[in-house]
């Protein structure tokens, strides 16, 4: 006959195994529950974002239709440039206000530069912008000035110096340099 103590130990071992099995099962279920909750949260957020975006687009379209039933001429639609925006091509009626602040300052410095048609070097522009005169900064300025020249805002000489663009019509900046009062600002 088995001892009472042995019988209790066997029953305790069986109960311990069952507890461990249930603990593993509970961990698995909790893990699945956490994953399912994460999916539910992502889908709820996506639905809310989509509803918000569609509502905003609809409101913007409704507002645009209510406020401007006729096409707006391109000259009155003014976008405010920000740092890092694309440099537009120079066109009739274009002003430096169409440029991002860094590019606008470069154009203003070149236009207010020394007369005589010799132009301004990238190093002089960098100095005028208050940048540290190291090769990396100077080359960055040179790159921006070349981009302005490619798009018609400035002219670049074969020696690499930058001059105000050669206008085909009388430009306020050119007139300002002659009088010495209005140019460059």
Secondary structure, 3 states (H helix, E strand, C coil): CCCHHHHHHHHHHHHHHHHHHHHHHHHHHHHHHHHHHHHHHHHHHHHHHHHHHHHHHHHHHHHHHHHCCCCCCCCCCCCCCCCCCCCCCCCCCCCHHHCCHHHHHHHHHHHCCCCCCCCECHHHHHHHCCCCCCHHHHHHHHHHHHHHHHCCCEEECCCCCEEECCCCCCCHHHHHHHHCCCCCC
